[in-house]
Amino acid sequence: MINRYGRTWLTLFAIALYGGPVLAGFAGHGWSVLPVFAALFLLYVVATRKPDLATPAGWAGLVGIAVVQVALVAATWAIGLVGAQLAAPVVLPIWAPLAMTGVAAGLGAWAWRDAAEMNVMLDSAIRAIEEMDFSEAAPAVDGGPQVTADVRSAFERFEAALADVEAVSAPEIDPLVRQLASEAGPEAFALLVEDVGLPGDACNPAFDLAALRFMALPGVLDALIARGDAGLVPTILLDAREPAVRAEARARVADMLKAGAPADQMPSREWLRDLSNRFPGEGFETLGATYPEPAEA
């Protein structure tokens, strides 16, 4: 199953969302389609970021978002026009590229409807788009060699062993995590993150806990902070249904604070306050109180 926070989902989403205006340009559809694409882009961003329209700042933010969406649509449509000049134009009915972008916008709005996770998601989406090379290899945590066949083989052995684990606990899972690290190195984390936080029956608490325990290995968290990826997995798993997974996610957030991770990688205070109401007594409120005070404007 494709994880909505994983590289594969983000790549497919970006291709579908931005591919609509590109195809419209390739098909020679005129500028009259641009407002429709801009509206779809705007609806998606507003649905996910939820600007506060009760304040002037919220309206100013909405205007800024609209300007950016118009620019994105114009740029991608222009790319299609240039492509049609360099190659051969395609023949498409006007509804086809509009439907492509519309479906992507709707799925994106549904998948990332929780505004508390949006900052982390947007950073990850930008990195996924920047790193798109359409190869089958996943990037390493430290920016080094790409994931090799040996790493994938080690990860498959880890998955098979993890399937036999009955208790969702660190003592049960740590030996497997250390074995994976010894065989595959930090590059294995790129494969771990693909399947964390799956919804419903697809959720595997043992796998989620393993990803968080892998982050606790020496050097891994520092590498993730350097890449800007450290906050993604803990933020997703702070509201996991398994208490042990939530506790481990809180521990990784605390580790990030100690390591001096930038604020844009940290879960928001609002998200922690919401979780403290949903899971009273688990320490979310205390964790939020350890955050450094924001700098004065």
PyMOL commands that set and color helices and strands:
alter all, ss='L'
color gray80, all
select helices_A, chain A and resi 7-26+31-49+56-86+95-111+115-130+149-162+170-195+200-202+205-215+220-227+232-237+243-259+263-265+269-278+284-289
alter helices_A, ss='H'
color red, helices_A
deselect
rebuild
show_as cartoon
